[in-house]
Amino acid sequence: MQNKVKEYRTALQITQQDLADSISVSRQTIFAIETGKYIPSTILALKISLVLKLPVESIFMLDNTD
């Protein structure tokens, strides 16, 4: 799964820690999501989309290996 969390987060000038605090996870979790090492649960993806004010499908996309 690919994502644009970092792209949208930085465009809104939100730090990894700010995003993590907003959705009650660690900064390391945000880093892992942004680097593709961790695929978030549906609930976590929805929380991220609420903070970034974008539809979840704009942030997370399936790739050819999914």
PDBQT receptor file of N, H, CA, C and O in Angstrom, charges set to zero:
ATOM      1  N   MET A   1       0.835  -1.177   0.000  1.00  0.00    +0.000 N 
ATOM      2  CA  MET A   1       0.000   0.000   0.000  1.00  0.00    +0.000 C 
ATOM      3  C   MET A   1       0.878   1.236   0.000  1.00  0.00    +0.000 C 
ATOM      4  O   MET A   1       1.855   1.323   0.743  1.00  0.00    +0.000 OA
ATOM      5  N   GLN A   2       0.525   2.165  -0.821  1.00  0.00    +0.000 N 
ATOM      6  H   GLN A   2      -0.269   2.095  -1.425  1.00  0.00    +0.000 HD
ATOM      7  CA  GLN A   2       1.237   3.439  -0.876  1.00  0.00    +0.000 C 
ATOM      8  C   GLN A   2       0.431   4.479  -0.113  1.00  0.00    +0.000 C 
ATOM      9  O   GLN A   2      -0.780   4.338   0.058  1.00  0.00    +0.000 OA
ATOM     10  N   ASN A   3       1.113   5.525   0.343  1.00  0.00    +0.000 N 
ATOM     11  H   ASN A   3       2.096   5.640   0.203  1.00  0.00    +0.000 HD
ATOM     12  CA  ASN A   3       0.382   6.597   1.007  1.00  0.00    +0.000 C 
ATOM     13  C   ASN A   3       1.067   7.940   0.784  1.00  0.00    +0.000 C 
ATOM     14  O   ASN A   3       2.242   8.021   0.425  1.00  0.00    +0.000 OA
ATOM     15  N   LYS A   4       0.288   8.980   1.012  1.00  0.00    +0.000 N 
ATOM     16  H   LYS A   4      -0.666   8.914   1.304  1.00  0.00    +0.000 HD
ATOM     17  CA  LYS A   4       0.784  10.345   0.869  1.00  0.00    +0.000 C 
ATOM     18  C   LYS A   4       0.683  11.094   2.195  1.00  0.00    +0.000 C 
ATOM     19  O   LYS A   4       0.498  12.311   2.215  1.00  0.00    +0.000 OA
ATOM     20  N   VAL A   5       0.804  10.368   3.290  1.00  0.00    +0.000 N 
ATOM     21  H   VAL A   5       0.954   9.379   3.273  1.00  0.00    +0.000 HD
ATOM     22  CA  VAL A   5       0.684  10.986   4.605  1.00  0.00    +0.000 C 
ATOM     23  C   VAL A   5       1.722  12.084   4.773  1.00  0.00    +0.000 C 
ATOM     24  O   VAL A   5       1.382  13.203   5.159  1.00  0.00    +0.000 OA
ATOM     25  N   LYS A   6       2.977  11.783   4.491  1.00  0.00    +0.000 N 
ATOM     26  H   LYS A   6       3.253  10.874   4.178  1.00  0.00    +0.000 HD
ATOM     27  CA  LYS A   6       4.043  12.768   4.683  1.00  0.00    +0.000 C 
ATOM     28  C   LYS A   6       3.814  13.989   3.802  1.00  0.00    +0.000 C 
ATOM     29  O   LYS A   6       3.966  15.123   4.257  1.00  0.00    +0.000 OA
ATOM     30  N   GLU A   7       3.452  13.763   2.555  1.00  0.00    +0.000 N 
ATOM     31  H   GLU A   7       3.329  12.842   2.186  1.00  0.00    +0.000 HD
ATOM     32  CA  GLU A   7       3.228  14.870   1.616  1.00  0.00    +0.000 C 
ATOM     33  C   GLU A   7       2.143  15.822   2.135  1.00  0.00    +0.000 C 
ATOM     34  O   GLU A   7       2.342  17.036   2.180  1.00  0.00    +0.000 OA
ATOM     35  N   TYR A   8       1.010  15.265   2.523  1.00  0.00    +0.000 N 
ATOM     36  H   TYR A   8       0.848  14.278   2.487  1.00  0.00    +0.000 HD
ATOM     37  CA  TYR A   8      -0.096  16.099   3.000  1.00  0.00    +0.000 C 
ATOM     38  C   TYR A   8       0.201  16.692   4.375  1.00  0.00    +0.000 C 
ATOM     39  O   TYR A   8      -0.168  17.833   4.650  1.00  0.00    +0.000 OA
ATOM     40  N   ARG A   9       0.857  15.932   5.228  1.00  0.00    +0.000 N 
ATOM     41  H   ARG A   9       1.156  15.005   5.004  1.00  0.00    +0.000 HD
ATOM     42  CA  ARG A   9       1.198  16.421   6.568  1.00  0.00    +0.000 C 
ATOM     43  C   ARG A   9       2.126  17.623   6.483  1.00  0.00    +0.000 C 
ATOM     44  O   ARG A   9       1.901  18.630   7.154  1.00  0.00    +0.000 OA
ATOM     45  N   THR A  10       3.158  17.526   5.668  1.00  0.00    +0.000 N 
ATOM     46  H   THR A  10       3.341  16.708   5.123  1.00  0.00    +0.000 HD
ATOM     47  CA  THR A  10       4.102  18.637   5.556  1.00  0.00    +0.000 C 
ATOM     48  C   THR A  10       3.468  19.843   4.869  1.00  0.00    +0.000 C 
ATOM     49  O   THR A  10       3.806  20.982   5.191  1.00  0.00    +0.000 OA
ATOM     50  N   ALA A  11       2.560  19.610   3.934  1.00  0.00    +0.000 N 
ATOM     51  H   ALA A  11       2.285  18.685   3.673  1.00  0.00    +0.000 HD
ATOM     52  CA  ALA A  11       1.860  20.725   3.277  1.00  0.00    +0.000 C 
ATOM     53  C   ALA A  11       1.040  21.528   4.290  1.00  0.00    +0.000 C 
ATOM     54  O   ALA A  11       0.882  22.741   4.150  1.00  0.00    +0.000 OA
ATOM     55  N   LEU A  12       0.524  20.844   5.301  1.00  0.00    +0.000 N 
ATOM     56  H   LEU A  12       0.652  19.859   5.415  1.00  0.00    +0.000 HD
ATOM     57  CA  LEU A  12      -0.259  21.510   6.347  1.00  0.00    +0.000 C 
ATOM     58  C   LEU A  12       0.619  21.994   7.499  1.00  0.00    +0.000 C 
ATOM     59  O   LEU A  12       0.119  22.538   8.484  1.00  0.00    +0.000 OA
ATOM     60  N   GLN A  13       1.919  21.794   7.369  1.00  0.00    +0.000 N 
ATOM     61  H   GLN A  13       2.325  21.353   6.569  1.00  0.00    +0.000 HD
ATOM     62  CA  GLN A  13       2.904  22.174   8.392  1.00  0.00    +0.000 C 
ATOM     63  C   GLN A  13       2.593  21.530   9.743  1.00  0.00    +0.000 C 
ATOM     64  O   GLN A  13       2.650  22.176  10.789  1.00  0.00    +0.000 OA
ATOM     65  N   ILE A  14       2.265  20.242   9.689  1.00  0.00    +0.000 N 
ATOM     66  H   ILE A  14       2.218  19.717   8.839  1.00  0.00    +0.000 HD
ATOM     67  CA  ILE A  14       2.012  19.450  10.884  1.00  0.00    +0.000 C 
ATOM     68  C   ILE A  14       3.216  18.531  11.081  1.00  0.00    +0.000 C 
ATOM     69  O   ILE A  14       3.644  17.860  10.142  1.00  0.00    +0.000 OA
ATOM     70  N   THR A  15       3.758  18.497  12.282  1.00  0.00    +0.000 N 
ATOM     71  H   THR A  15       3.410  19.042  13.045  1.00  0.00    +0.000 HD
ATOM     72  CA  THR A  15       4.891  17.601  12.543  1.00  0.00    +0.000 C 
ATOM     73  C   THR A  15       4.379  16.178  12.748  1.00  0.00    +0.000 C 
ATOM     74  O   THR A  15       3.188  15.952  12.965  1.00  0.00    +0.000 OA
ATOM     75  N   GLN A  16       5.304  15.229  12.674  1.00  0.00    +0.000 N 
ATOM     76  H   GLN A  16       6.271  15.413  12.498  1.00  0.00    +0.000 HD
ATOM     77  CA  GLN A  16       4.937  13.844  12.963  1.00  0.00    +0.000 C 
ATOM     78  C   GLN A  16       4.375  13.737  14.374  1.00  0.00    +0.000 C 
ATOM     79  O   GLN A  16       3.407  13.012  14.605  1.00  0.00    +0.000 OA
ATOM     80  N   GLN A  17       4.976  14.453  15.315  1.00  0.00    +0.000 N 
ATOM     81  H   GLN A  17       5.762  15.041  15.127  1.00  0.00    +0.000 HD
ATOM     82  CA  GLN A  17       4.518  14.408  16.699  1.00  0.00    +0.000 C 
ATOM     83  C   GLN A  17       3.118  14.998  16.844  1.00  0.00    +0.000 C 
ATOM     84  O   GLN A  17       2.292  14.464  17.584  1.00  0.00    +0.000 OA
ATOM     85  N   ASP A  18       2.848  16.101  16.137  1.00  0.00    +0.000 N 
ATOM     86  H   ASP A  18       3.519  16.535  15.535  1.00  0.00    +0.000 HD
ATOM     87  CA  ASP A  18       1.516  16.707  16.183  1.00  0.00    +0.000 C 
ATOM     88  C   ASP A  18       0.454  15.737  15.668  1.00  0.00    +0.000 C 
ATOM     89  O   ASP A  18      -0.605  15.584  16.277  1.00  0.00    +0.000 OA
ATOM     90  N   LEU A  19       0.745  15.089  14.552  1.00  0.00    +0.000 N 
ATOM     91  H   LEU A  19       1.605  15.213  14.058  1.00  0.00    +0.000 HD
ATOM     92  CA  LEU A  19      -0.199  14.127  13.986  1.00  0.00    +0.000 C 
ATOM     93  C   LEU A  19      -0.380  12.952  14.941  1.00  0.00    +0.000 C 
ATOM     94  O   LEU A  19      -1.501  12.502  15.179  1.00  0.00    +0.000 OA
ATOM     95  N   ALA A  20       0.716  12.466  15.476  1.00  0.00    +0.000 N 
ATOM     96  H   ALA A  20       1.626  12.831  15.283  1.00  0.00    +0.000 HD
ATOM     97  CA  ALA A  20       0.662  11.342  16.416  1.00  0.00    +0.000 C 
ATOM     98  C   ALA A  20      -0.197  11.699  17.627  1.00  0.00    +0.000 C 
ATOM     99  O   ALA A  20      -1.041  10.907  18.046  1.00  0.00    +0.000 OA
ATOM    100  N   ASP A  21       0.016  12.877  18.182  1.00  0.00    +0.000 N 
ATOM    101  H   ASP A  21       0.702  13.520  17.842  1.00  0.00    +0.000 HD
ATOM    102  CA  ASP A  21      -0.758  13.307  19.345  1.00  0.00    +0.000 C 
ATOM    103  C   ASP A  21      -2.247  13.418  19.008  1.00  0.00    +0.000 C 
ATOM    104  O   ASP A  21      -3.102  13.092  19.831  1.00  0.00    +0.000 OA
ATOM    105  N   SER A  22      -2.547  13.878  17.804  1.00  0.00    +0.000 N 
ATOM    106  H   SER A  22      -1.852  14.143  17.135  1.00  0.00    +0.000 HD
ATOM    107  CA  SER A  22      -3.937  14.063  17.382  1.00  0.00    +0.000 C 
ATOM    108  C   SER A  22      -4.705  12.751  17.281  1.00  0.00    +0.000 C 
ATOM    109  O   SER A  22      -5.922  12.720  17.463  1.00  0.00    +0.000 OA
ATOM    110  N   ILE A  23      -3.984  11.665  16.987  1.00  0.00    +0.000 N 
ATOM    111  H   ILE A  23      -2.995  11.691  16.839  1.00  0.00    +0.000 HD
ATOM    112  CA  ILE A  23      -4.673  10.386  16.796  1.00  0.00    +0.000 C 
ATOM    113  C   ILE A  23      -4.260   9.339  17.839  1.00  0.00    +0.000 C 
ATOM    114  O   ILE A  23      -4.556   8.152  17.699  1.00  0.00    +0.000 OA
ATOM    115  N   SER A  24      -3.577   9.800  18.874  1.00  0.00    +0.000 N 
ATOM    116  H   SER A  24      -3.336  10.764  18.988  1.00  0.00    +0.000 HD
ATOM    117  CA  SER A  24      -3.204   8.956  20.026  1.00  0.00    +0.000 C 
ATOM    118  C   SER A  24      -2.329   7.757  19.667  1.00  0.00    +0.000 C 
ATOM    119  O   SER A  24      -2.591   6.630  20.087  1.00  0.00    +0.000 OA
ATOM    120  N   VAL A  25      -1.286   8.024  18.881  1.00  0.00    +0.000 N 
ATOM    121  H   VAL A  25      -1.074   8.939  18.540  1.00  0.00    +0.000 HD
ATOM    122  CA  VAL A  25      -0.264   7.013  18.593  1.00  0.00    +0.000 C 
ATOM    123  C   VAL A  25       1.105   7.650  18.825  1.00  0.00    +0.000 C 
ATOM    124  O   VAL A  25       1.192   8.839  19.130  1.00  0.00    +0.000 OA
ATOM    125  N   SER A  26       2.159   6.874  18.684  1.00  0.00    +0.000 N 
ATOM    126  H   SER A  26       2.089   5.907  18.437  1.00  0.00    +0.000 HD
ATOM    127  CA  SER A  26       3.509   7.410  18.860  1.00  0.00    +0.000 C 
ATOM    128  C   SER A  26       4.006   8.051  17.557  1.00  0.00    +0.000 C 
ATOM    129  O   SER A  26       3.504   7.770  16.469  1.00  0.00    +0.000 OA
ATOM    130  N   ARG A  27       4.996   8.908  17.709  1.00  0.00    +0.000 N 
ATOM    131  H   ARG A  27       5.404   9.136  18.593  1.00  0.00    +0.000 HD
ATOM    132  CA  ARG A  27       5.625   9.508  16.534  1.00  0.00    +0.000 C 
ATOM    133  C   ARG A  27       6.248   8.417  15.666  1.00  0.00    +0.000 C 
ATOM    134  O   ARG A  27       6.260   8.530  14.440  1.00  0.00    +0.000 OA
ATOM    135  N   GLN A  28       6.762   7.368  16.296  1.00  0.00    +0.000 N 
ATOM    136  H   GLN A  28       6.752   7.277  17.291  1.00  0.00    +0.000 HD
ATOM    137  CA  GLN A  28       7.363   6.261  15.559  1.00  0.00    +0.000 C 
ATOM    138  C   GLN A  28       6.333   5.557  14.678  1.00  0.00    +0.000 C 
ATOM    139  O   GLN A  28       6.671   5.073  13.598  1.00  0.00    +0.000 OA
ATOM    140  N   THR A  29       5.095   5.498  15.126  1.00  0.00    +0.000 N 
ATOM    141  H   THR A  29       4.821   5.892  16.003  1.00  0.00    +0.000 HD
ATOM    142  CA  THR A  29       4.036   4.900  14.312  1.00  0.00    +0.000 C 
ATOM    143  C   THR A  29       3.807   5.727  13.056  1.00  0.00    +0.000 C 
ATOM    144  O   THR A  29       3.654   5.175  11.966  1.00  0.00    +0.000 OA
ATOM    145  N   ILE A  30       3.783   7.033  13.201  1.00  0.00    +0.000 N 
ATOM    146  H   ILE A  30       3.908   7.481  14.087  1.00  0.00    +0.000 HD
ATOM    147  CA  ILE A  30       3.607   7.918  12.028  1.00  0.00    +0.000 C 
ATOM    148  C   ILE A  30       4.773   7.725  11.071  1.00  0.00    +0.000 C 
ATOM    149  O   ILE A  30       4.572   7.618   9.861  1.00  0.00    +0.000 OA
ATOM    150  N   PHE A  31       5.985   7.681  11.599  1.00  0.00    +0.000 N 
ATOM    151  H   PHE A  31       6.149   7.768  12.582  1.00  0.00    +0.000 HD
ATOM    152  CA  PHE A  31       7.162   7.447  10.758  1.00  0.00    +0.000 C 
ATOM    153  C   PHE A  31       7.038   6.127  10.008  1.00  0.00    +0.000 C 
ATOM    154  O   PHE A  31       7.320   6.064   8.812  1.00  0.00    +0.000 OA
ATOM    155  N   ALA A  32       6.622   5.079  10.699  1.00  0.00    +0.000 N 
ATOM    156  H   ALA A  32       6.393   5.130  11.671  1.00  0.00    +0.000 HD
ATOM    157  CA  ALA A  32       6.487   3.758  10.072  1.00  0.00    +0.000 C 
ATOM    158  C   ALA A  32       5.417   3.767   8.981  1.00  0.00    +0.000 C 
ATOM    159  O   ALA A  32       5.588   3.127   7.944  1.00  0.00    +0.000 OA
ATOM    160  N   ILE A  33       4.327   4.480   9.203  1.00  0.00    +0.000 N 
ATOM    161  H   ILE A  33       4.188   5.000  10.045  1.00  0.00    +0.000 HD
ATOM    162  CA  ILE A  33       3.286   4.598   8.180  1.00  0.00    +0.000 C 
ATOM    163  C   ILE A  33       3.831   5.341   6.966  1.00  0.00    +0.000 C 
ATOM    164  O   ILE A  33       3.656   4.900   5.830  1.00  0.00    +0.000 OA
ATOM    165  N   GLU A  34       4.487   6.464   7.209  1.00  0.00    +0.000 N 
ATOM    166  H   GLU A  34       4.629   6.823   8.132  1.00  0.00    +0.000 HD
ATOM    167  CA  GLU A  34       5.011   7.289   6.105  1.00  0.00    +0.000 C 
ATOM    168  C   GLU A  34       6.045   6.547   5.268  1.00  0.00    +0.000 C 
ATOM    169  O   GLU A  34       6.133   6.767   4.060  1.00  0.00    +0.000 OA
ATOM    170  N   THR A  35       6.819   5.681   5.888  1.00  0.00    +0.000 N 
ATOM    171  H   THR A  35       6.747   5.503   6.869  1.00  0.00    +0.000 HD
ATOM    172  CA  THR A  35       7.858   4.950   5.155  1.00  0.00    +0.000 C 
ATOM    173  C   THR A  35       7.361   3.617   4.600  1.00  0.00    +0.000 C 
ATOM    174  O   THR A  35       8.123   2.886   3.968  1.00  0.00    +0.000 OA
ATOM    175  N   GLY A  36       6.096   3.300   4.833  1.00  0.00    +0.000 N 
ATOM    176  H   GLY A  36       5.477   3.894   5.347  1.00  0.00    +0.000 HD
ATOM    177  CA  GLY A  36       5.521   2.072   4.298  1.00  0.00    +0.000 C 
ATOM    178  C   GLY A  36       5.863   0.817   5.075  1.00  0.00    +0.000 C 
ATOM    179  O   GLY A  36       5.608  -0.291   4.604  1.00  0.00    +0.000 OA
ATOM    180  N   LYS A  37       6.437   0.972   6.256  1.00  0.00    +0.000 N 
ATOM    181  H   LYS A  37       6.645   1.872   6.639  1.00  0.00    +0.000 HD
ATOM    182  CA  LYS A  37       6.792  -0.192   7.065  1.00  0.00    +0.000 C 
ATOM    183  C   LYS A  37       5.618  -0.696   7.887  1.00  0.00    +0.000 C 
ATOM    184  O   LYS A  37       5.658  -1.805   8.420  1.00  0.00    +0.000 OA
ATOM    185  N   TYR A  38       4.574   0.115   7.988  1.00  0.00    +0.000 N 
ATOM    186  H   TYR A  38       4.541   1.016   7.555  1.00  0.00    +0.000 HD
ATOM    187  CA  TYR A  38       3.394  -0.252   8.770  1.00  0.00    +0.000 C 
ATOM    188  C   TYR A  38       2.154   0.186   8.008  1.00  0.00    +0.000 C 
ATOM    189  O   TYR A  38       2.060   1.336   7.579  1.00  0.00    +0.000 OA
ATOM    190  N   ILE A  39       1.215  -0.714   7.839  1.00  0.00    +0.000 N 
ATOM    191  H   ILE A  39       1.291  -1.648   8.188  1.00  0.00    +0.000 HD
ATOM    192  CA  ILE A  39      -0.059  -0.393   7.195  1.00  0.00    +0.000 C 
ATOM    193  C   ILE A  39      -1.072  -0.163   8.311  1.00  0.00    +0.000 C 
ATOM    194  O   ILE A  39      -1.343  -1.070   9.099  1.00  0.00    +0.000 OA
ATOM    195  N   PRO A  40      -1.629   1.034   8.385  1.00  0.00    +0.000 N 
ATOM    196  CA  PRO A  40      -2.538   1.337   9.492  1.00  0.00    +0.000 C 
ATOM    197  C   PRO A  40      -3.861   0.584   9.385  1.00  0.00    +0.000 C 
ATOM    198  O   PRO A  40      -4.287   0.189   8.300  1.00  0.00    +0.000 OA
ATOM    199  N   SER A  41      -4.492   0.396  10.529  1.00  0.00    +0.000 N 
ATOM    200  H   SER A  41      -4.146   0.716  11.411  1.00  0.00    +0.000 HD
ATOM    201  CA  SER A  41      -5.834  -0.180  10.551  1.00  0.00    +0.000 C 
ATOM    202  C   SER A  41      -6.801   0.793   9.889  1.00  0.00    +0.000 C 
ATOM    203  O   SER A  41      -6.472   1.958   9.668  1.00  0.00    +0.000 OA
ATOM    204  N   THR A  42      -7.973   0.313   9.581  1.00  0.00    +0.000 N 
ATOM    205  H   THR A  42      -8.241  -0.633   9.761  1.00  0.00    +0.000 HD
ATOM    206  CA  THR A  42      -8.998   1.174   8.982  1.00  0.00    +0.000 C 
ATOM    207  C   THR A  42      -9.306   2.348   9.893  1.00  0.00    +0.000 C 
ATOM    208  O   THR A  42      -9.423   3.483   9.431  1.00  0.00    +0.000 OA
ATOM    209  N   ILE A  43      -9.439   2.085  11.175  1.00  0.00    +0.000 N 
ATOM    210  H   ILE A  43      -9.344   1.163  11.550  1.00  0.00    +0.000 HD
ATOM    211  CA  ILE A  43      -9.754   3.153  12.124  1.00  0.00    +0.000 C 
ATOM    212  C   ILE A  43      -8.645   4.193  12.155  1.00  0.00    +0.000 C 
ATOM    213  O   ILE A  43      -8.919   5.393  12.157  1.00  0.00    +0.000 OA
ATOM    214  N   LEU A  44      -7.402   3.745  12.179  1.00  0.00    +0.000 N 
ATOM    215  H   LEU A  44      -7.180   2.770  12.178  1.00  0.00    +0.000 HD
ATOM    216  CA  LEU A  44      -6.270   4.671  12.201  1.00  0.00    +0.000 C 
ATOM    217  C   LEU A  44      -6.202   5.479  10.907  1.00  0.00    +0.000 C 
ATOM    218  O   LEU A  44      -5.932   6.679  10.938  1.00  0.00    +0.000 OA
ATOM    219  N   ALA A  45      -6.445   4.832   9.783  1.00  0.00    +0.000 N 
ATOM    220  H   ALA A  45      -6.664   3.856   9.758  1.00  0.00    +0.000 HD
ATOM    221  CA  ALA A  45      -6.447   5.541   8.493  1.00  0.00    +0.000 C 
ATOM    222  C   ALA A  45      -7.540   6.601   8.468  1.00  0.00    +0.000 C 
ATOM    223  O   ALA A  45      -7.334   7.699   7.950  1.00  0.00    +0.000 OA
ATOM    224  N   LEU A  46      -8.699   6.275   9.023  1.00  0.00    +0.000 N 
ATOM    225  H   LEU A  46      -8.867   5.383   9.444  1.00  0.00    +0.000 HD
ATOM    226  CA  LEU A  46      -9.795   7.244   9.075  1.00  0.00    +0.000 C 
ATOM    227  C   LEU A  46      -9.458   8.416   9.996  1.00  0.00    +0.000 C 
ATOM    228  O   LEU A  46      -9.794   9.560   9.688  1.00  0.00    +0.000 OA
ATOM    229  N   LYS A  47      -8.804   8.144  11.111  1.00  0.00    +0.000 N 
ATOM    230  H   LYS A  47      -8.532   7.215  11.361  1.00  0.00    +0.000 HD
ATOM    231  CA  LYS A  47      -8.388   9.228  12.006  1.00  0.00    +0.000 C 
ATOM    232  C   LYS A  47      -7.391  10.153  11.315  1.00  0.00    +0.000 C 
ATOM    233  O   LYS A  47      -7.475  11.374  11.447  1.00  0.00    +0.000 OA
ATOM    234  N   ILE A  48      -6.452   9.568  10.581  1.00  0.00    +0.000 N 
ATOM    235  H   ILE A  48      -6.384   8.576  10.475  1.00  0.00    +0.000 HD
ATOM    236  CA  ILE A  48      -5.474  10.378   9.836  1.00  0.00    +0.000 C 
ATOM    237  C   ILE A  48      -6.197  11.243   8.808  1.00  0.00    +0.000 C 
ATOM    238  O   ILE A  48      -5.881  12.423   8.658  1.00  0.00    +0.000 OA
ATOM    239  N   SER A  49      -7.160  10.667   8.104  1.00  0.00    +0.000 N 
ATOM    240  H   SER A  49      -7.417   9.708   8.226  1.00  0.00    +0.000 HD
ATOM    241  CA  SER A  49      -7.888  11.431   7.089  1.00  0.00    +0.000 C 
ATOM    242  C   SER A  49      -8.669  12.585   7.708  1.00  0.00    +0.000 C 
ATOM    243  O   SER A  49      -8.799  13.641   7.089  1.00  0.00    +0.000 OA
ATOM    244  N   LEU A  50      -9.191  12.402   8.919  1.00  0.00    +0.000 N 
ATOM    245  H   LEU A  50      -9.085  11.545   9.422  1.00  0.00    +0.000 HD
ATOM    246  CA  LEU A  50      -9.900  13.492   9.597  1.00  0.00    +0.000 C 
ATOM    247  C   LEU A  50      -8.957  14.640   9.942  1.00  0.00    +0.000 C 
ATOM    248  O   LEU A  50      -9.291  15.808   9.745  1.00  0.00    +0.000 OA
ATOM    249  N   VAL A  51      -7.780  14.299  10.456  1.00  0.00    +0.000 N 
ATOM    250  H   VAL A  51      -7.509  13.350  10.616  1.00  0.00    +0.000 HD
ATOM    251  CA  VAL A  51      -6.808  15.333  10.819  1.00  0.00    +0.000 C 
ATOM    252  C   VAL A  51      -6.317  16.072   9.579  1.00  0.00    +0.000 C 
ATOM    253  O   VAL A  51      -6.184  17.295   9.594  1.00  0.00    +0.000 OA
ATOM    254  N   LEU A  52      -6.047  15.331   8.510  1.00  0.00    +0.000 N 
ATOM    255  H   LEU A  52      -6.155  14.337   8.498  1.00  0.00    +0.000 HD
ATOM    256  CA  LEU A  52      -5.542  15.944   7.281  1.00  0.00    +0.000 C 
ATOM    257  C   LEU A  52      -6.657  16.558   6.440  1.00  0.00    +0.000 C 
ATOM    258  O   LEU A  52      -6.387  17.238   5.450  1.00  0.00    +0.000 OA
ATOM    259  N   LYS A  53      -7.911  16.321   6.832  1.00  0.00    +0.000 N 
ATOM    260  H   LYS A  53      -8.131  15.769   7.637  1.00  0.00    +0.000 HD
ATOM    261  CA  LYS A  53      -9.092  16.880   6.150  1.00  0.00    +0.000 C 
ATOM    262  C   LYS A  53      -9.155  16.484   4.680  1.00  0.00    +0.000 C 
ATOM    263  O   LYS A  53      -9.426  17.299   3.799  1.00  0.00    +0.000 OA
ATOM    264  N   LEU A  54      -8.890  15.185   4.449  1.00  0.00    +0.000 N 
ATOM    265  H   LEU A  54      -8.669  14.523   5.165  1.00  0.00    +0.000 HD
ATOM    266  CA  LEU A  54      -8.919  14.626   3.098  1.00  0.00    +0.000 C 
ATOM    267  C   LEU A  54      -9.599  13.267   3.142  1.00  0.00    +0.000 C 
ATOM    268  O   LEU A  54      -9.588  12.601   4.178  1.00  0.00    +0.000 OA
ATOM    269  N   PRO A  55     -10.195  12.848   2.023  1.00  0.00    +0.000 N 
ATOM    270  CA  PRO A  55     -10.766  11.491   1.989  1.00  0.00    +0.000 C 
ATOM    271  C   PRO A  55      -9.655  10.456   2.134  1.00  0.00    +0.000 C 
ATOM    272  O   PRO A  55      -8.546  10.643   1.634  1.00  0.00    +0.000 OA
ATOM    273  N   VAL A  56      -9.967   9.375   2.818  1.00  0.00    +0.000 N 
ATOM    274  H   VAL A  56     -10.868   9.223   3.224  1.00  0.00    +0.000 HD
ATOM    275  CA  VAL A  56      -8.970   8.339   3.071  1.00  0.00    +0.000 C 
ATOM    276  C   VAL A  56      -8.375   7.808   1.764  1.00  0.00    +0.000 C 
ATOM    277  O   VAL A  56      -7.186   7.494   1.707  1.00  0.00    +0.000 OA
ATOM    278  N   GLU A  57      -9.196   7.708   0.717  1.00  0.00    +0.000 N 
ATOM    279  H   GLU A  57     -10.162   7.963   0.763  1.00  0.00    +0.000 HD
ATOM    280  CA  GLU A  57      -8.691   7.181  -0.561  1.00  0.00    +0.000 C 
ATOM    281  C   GLU A  57      -7.749   8.155  -1.271  1.00  0.00    +0.000 C 
ATOM    282  O   GLU A  57      -7.057   7.758  -2.208  1.00  0.00    +0.000 OA
ATOM    283  N   SER A  58      -7.708   9.407  -0.850  1.00  0.00    +0.000 N 
ATOM    284  H   SER A  58      -8.270   9.730  -0.089  1.00  0.00    +0.000 HD
ATOM    285  CA  SER A  58      -6.728  10.363  -1.381  1.00  0.00    +0.000 C 
ATOM    286  C   SER A  58      -5.369  10.186  -0.723  1.00  0.00    +0.000 C 
ATOM    287  O   SER A  58      -4.339  10.550  -1.290  1.00  0.00    +0.000 OA
ATOM    288  N   ILE A  59      -5.378   9.621   0.480  1.00  0.00    +0.000 N 
ATOM    289  H   ILE A  59      -6.215   9.325   0.941  1.00  0.00    +0.000 HD
ATOM    290  CA  ILE A  59      -4.146   9.472   1.256  1.00  0.00    +0.000 C 
ATOM    291  C   ILE A  59      -3.520   8.088   1.081  1.00  0.00    +0.000 C 
ATOM    292  O   ILE A  59      -2.299   7.954   0.996  1.00  0.00    +0.000 OA
ATOM    293  N   PHE A  60      -4.376   7.056   1.029  1.00  0.00    +0.000 N 
ATOM    294  H   PHE A  60      -5.368   7.165   1.099  1.00  0.00    +0.000 HD
ATOM    295  CA  PHE A  60      -3.897   5.670   0.944  1.00  0.00    +0.000 C 
ATOM    296  C   PHE A  60      -4.357   5.043  -0.353  1.00  0.00    +0.000 C 
ATOM    297  O   PHE A  60      -5.536   5.116  -0.698  1.00  0.00    +0.000 OA
ATOM    298  N   MET A  61      -3.424   4.421  -1.083  1.00  0.00    +0.000 N 
ATOM    299  H   MET A  61      -2.466   4.362  -0.802  1.00  0.00    +0.000 HD
ATOM    300  CA  MET A  61      -3.721   3.786  -2.364  1.00  0.00    +0.000 C 
ATOM    301  C   MET A  61      -3.134   2.388  -2.408  1.00  0.00    +0.000 C 
ATOM    302  O   MET A  61      -2.020   2.149  -1.941  1.00  0.00    +0.000 OA
ATOM    303  N   LEU A  62      -3.898   1.470  -2.976  1.00  0.00    +0.000 N 
ATOM    304  H   LEU A  62      -4.803   1.664  -3.356  1.00  0.00    +0.000 HD
ATOM    305  CA  LEU A  62      -3.375   0.124  -3.193  1.00  0.00    +0.000 C 
ATOM    306  C   LEU A  62      -2.356   0.176  -4.319  1.00  0.00    +0.000 C 
ATOM    307  O   LEU A  62      -2.507   0.954  -5.262  1.00  0.00    +0.000 OA
ATOM    308  N   ASP A  63      -1.320  -0.646  -4.227  1.00  0.00    +0.000 N 
ATOM    309  H   ASP A  63      -1.197  -1.278  -3.462  1.00  0.00    +0.000 HD
ATOM    310  CA  ASP A  63      -0.389  -0.757  -5.341  1.00  0.00    +0.000 C 
ATOM    311  C   ASP A  63      -0.511  -2.155  -5.945  1.00  0.00    +0.000 C 
ATOM    312  O   ASP A  63      -1.359  -2.940  -5.522  1.00  0.00    +0.000 OA
ATOM    313  N   ASN A  64       0.315  -2.462  -6.914  1.00  0.00    +0.000 N 
ATOM    314  H   ASN A  64       1.004  -1.824  -7.257  1.00  0.00    +0.000 HD
ATOM    315  CA  ASN A  64       0.205  -3.723  -7.653  1.00  0.00    +0.000 C 
ATOM    316  C   ASN A  64       0.454  -4.964  -6.792  1.00  0.00    +0.000 C 
ATOM    317  O   ASN A  64       0.037  -6.062  -7.161  1.00  0.00    +0.000 OA
ATOM    318  N   THR A  65       1.119  -4.805  -5.663  1.00  0.00    +0.000 N 
ATOM    319  H   THR A  65       1.457  -3.913  -5.363  1.00  0.00    +0.000 HD
ATOM    320  CA  THR A  65       1.421  -5.963  -4.820  1.00  0.00    +0.000 C 
ATOM    321  C   THR A  65       0.332  -6.254  -3.792  1.00  0.00    +0.000 C 
ATOM    322  O   THR A  65       0.413  -7.252  -3.075  1.00  0.00    +0.000 OA
ATOM    323  N   ASP A  66      -0.682  -5.399  -3.710  1.00  0.00    +0.000 N 
ATOM    324  H   ASP A  66      -0.747  -4.589  -4.292  1.00  0.00    +0.000 HD
ATOM    325  CA  ASP A  66      -1.754  -5.583  -2.709  1.00  0.00    +0.000 C 
ATOM    326  C   ASP A  66      -2.843  -6.483  -3.202  1.00  0.00    +0.000 C 
ATOM    327  O   ASP A  66      -3.809  -6.734  -2.481  1.00  0.00    +0.000 OA
TER     328      ASP A  66
